[in-house]
Amino acid sequence: MTVVIDGKQTAKEIRAELREEAQKLGVVPGLCVILVGDDPASAIYVRNKARACKDAGFYSSTIKLPAETAREELLACIREQNADPQIHGILVQLPLPKHLDEQEILAAIDPAKDADGFLPVSAGKLLLGQKAPVACTPQGCLELLKRSGVPMEGAHAVVVGRSNIVGKPMALLLLRENCTVTVCHSRTKNLPEICRTADILVAAIGKPRFIKGDWIKPGAAVIDVGINRLEDGSITGDVDYEAASQVAGWITPVPGGVGPMTIAMLLKNTLEAAKRG
């Protein structure tokens, strides 16, 4: 029987754990989210982050700037948050308007306040196995695997997707858990055959229902990172859920799987930063 991994419930449990930890800390962890422009999807994400902060007893600050905000103005705003002792984590909501260089803007964030785990310093420390903020989505995927009791020691994990924010850090986190890891991408030959060898399959390629049910090894754990909006307005993942759920041992739904965990890990990174002071 396939276990459907409930990311919504798991994220709720984690927020409760973080609230308890924060209360013991004696400091209110503070997260600042900077939103430039009026992208509707970004606005929804920002509202969800503010709600999650409140639920966990964190301090939440949202700075909304117009789409035409100049580079210097945004950099000055980030410097101000870097210096604010009430703020432990800073997140610049992506994507940014086209006239702004994302890499330059993100690099302005104090690495100690890197709530998203995207900065080169954080990525480098992850590669070296050092303690640092970890990109929230792969960190959330790993939490789901651990809390669902999926065996990882010696397992073959296949990650489909090689992005800097999901695929690459996911592979490194699975290596840390002593998995044997294969990273696949759009140019990989014999992709279905490689997927069929996976004890753990992480799909993060950004194509709706790309991973077919007959690509799944019976009993495998399937983590679907994809969030794709179809023409009818519905949301689907990168995995053909209906077919895959007939074969997999564990599977995450979309929505309600990985998505809620991303925000929970954002709070976790903020709490860890507050602990470091």
N, C-alpha and C positions, 0 to 999 in steps of 0.2 A: 504494500500500500504506500502511495506517495505522500510524503509529509509536505504540506504547503507551509512555507516559512512566512510567518506573519510579521512583517517589518514594522507595521504600525504599532502592534502590541509590544514588540521588543523595544522600540524607540521610547514608548511610554514608560516602560520599566527602567530604561537607562536614565531618562530624565528624572525619575523619582530617586534613583541612586545618586545622581549628580546633585540634586537638591539637598539630599542628606549630607553628602560630602562637603558641599559649599557651606552649609550651616555649621559644620564642625570646624571649618577653616577660619571662621571669624572675619572673613573678608567677602564682600559681595563681588563675585566675578562680573566684569563688565565687557560687553561686546558692542562695538561700533560697526554699523553697516553703512557704507557710502554708496548711494545710488545716483548715477549720472544719467539723466534722460528719463523718458517715460515709457520704456519698453514694458508692455503689459505683463509678460511672463516674469520678468525681473521683479516687477512690483508685487506680484503674488508671492514669489519666493521670499522677498524681504518681509512681507507681512507674516508669513509662516515662521520665519526666523524670530521675529519679535514676539510672536505668540509662544514659541517654544522657550524663549528666554524667561518670559513671565511664568510659565509653567514650572520651570526649574529654579525659580527664585533668583535669577540673574538680573543684573542691570542691563538694559538695552537702550542703545542710542541709534537713531536712524538719521542720517544726513542726506537730504535730497537736494541735488543740484541740477540746474537746467542742462539740456543736451549740448548747448553751446558753451558750456564752461571751459575756460581756457586752461591749458596745461599747468601754468604757474599757480593758478587758483586752486586746482585740485591737489597739486603737490603741497601747497601751503596748508590745505585742509588736513592732509595725511600727517604732515609734520606736527600739527597741533594735537592730533590724536595720539601720536607717538609719545608726546610729552605729558599727556593727561594721565595722572596716577589712577584715576577711576576706571580707565579703559585698559583691559588686559588682552583683548583680541580685536584685531581690525580686519574687516573684510571689504574689499572693493568689489561690488557686484558686476560680474561680466555678463554679456559683452559690453564694452565701452563704446561710445560714439567713435566713428572712424577717424576723426582728427586727433585722437589720443592714442599714444603708443602703450598698449597694455603692459608690455614687459617693463617699460620705464616706470609706469605708475605703480605696478606691484612691487618693484625693486625699492620704492621709497618707503615701504612699510618696514618698521623695525622688526627684524627677524624674531625677536622675543615675543612679538604680538601677532605672529603669522597664524591667524585662526584657520585659514583655508589649507595650510600646508603646501602652498604652491611655490614658495620662494626657492631660488636655487640653493640657498644654504640648507633649507629643510630637506629638499630632494637629495642633496649630497650626503647629508647625515643619515638619511634612510638607506642610501646605497651602502654606506660604511657600517651600518648596523648600530649607529649612535642614536641616543634619545633626541627626538625633535618632533615638532608637529607633523602629523601625517595627513596627506590629502584625504578629505572627509569621506568621499564615496568608497574608495577601496578599503579604508579603515572600517566603514560600516559593513561592507561585504564580509570582511574577516570576522567581525563580531557576530554576524548572522550565522556563519559557518560554525564558529565556536559554540555559541549558545544553542545551536540545534544539534550539537553532538556529532557533527560530521567528522569522521576520522581523517586527519591530515598527514600525520607522520608517514612518510614514504609513499603517499598517494601521488598519482600523476595528475597534475592540474594543467588545464589548457585555458589560456586567456586569449580571447578573440578580440583584438584591438590593441593598439600600441600608443595611445595618447599619453601625454605627460601627466594628465590629471586622473586617469583611471588605469589604463592598461599597464604602463611601466611600473607605477608604484604597487599595483595589485600583484604583479609578478614577484616583486621584491618582498612583499609581505608574506606571500605563500612560500617563498624560499626560506624565509625566517622560520616558518612552521615545519621545515624539513620536507616540503613537497618537492617533487621533481617537476619543473615548470617548463612548458612550451608556450611561447608567445606567437600567435598567428595574426595575420592582417590581410588586407585586400589582395596582396600579391602571393599569398601562400598557396602552394600547389597541394592538391589532394586534401583540401580543408575538411570535407565530410569525414574522410577516413581518420584524420588526426583527432577530430572531435570525438569520434567513437571510441578512442582509447582513453578518454578523460574520466577519471574518478570524480574530479571536480571541474566543472565547465563554467567559466565566467564569460558572458557575452556582453561586449561593450564596443560594438562596431557601428551603432547608429543607423541600422537598416531594419525596418519593420519586419518581424517574423522571418528573419534571415536564417536563423538556425532551425532546421527542420526536425521533426520528431524522430526520424530514422537516423539522425546524426548522434543521438544520445545513447550512451552505454547504459544498459539496464542497471538501475540502482544508483546511478551517478547523482551527485549534487549539482543542480543547475542554478546559477545566480545570474539573473537577467538585469543588467544595468540600464538597458535601453529605455528611453521614453520618447515614443514617436507618435505624433498626432496624425490621424488618418483624415481623409477627405470628409468623412461624416462627423468629424469632431471628437471621435473616441480616441482613447490612448491605448497604445499597445507597445510591447517590448521588442527586443531583438530576437526573441525566441518564439516559435509557434507554440504557444502555451498549451492549447488544447491537445495537440499531438504529443508534446514533450512530457506533459503531466501523466500520460499513460505509461511512460517508460521510466522516468526519473525516480530516484529514491527520495530526493528532496528537491523542491523548486520554489523560487520566489515569484509571486504574481506581479503584474504591472497593471494598474498602480497598486500601492500598498506593500511593496517589497523593500527594495533598496532605498527608494526616495526618502521616506521618513528617517532612515538611519543616517543619511548624509547630514541632516540638520542636528541630529543627536550627537554626532561626532564633532560637529562644529562647536557645540557647547562643551564637549569633553576637552577639545584643544584649548578653549578659553579658560576652563577650570585649571588645566595643567599650567597654563601661563600665570594664572593668579597664584597658584601654589609656589611657583618660582619667584614671585614677587616682582 
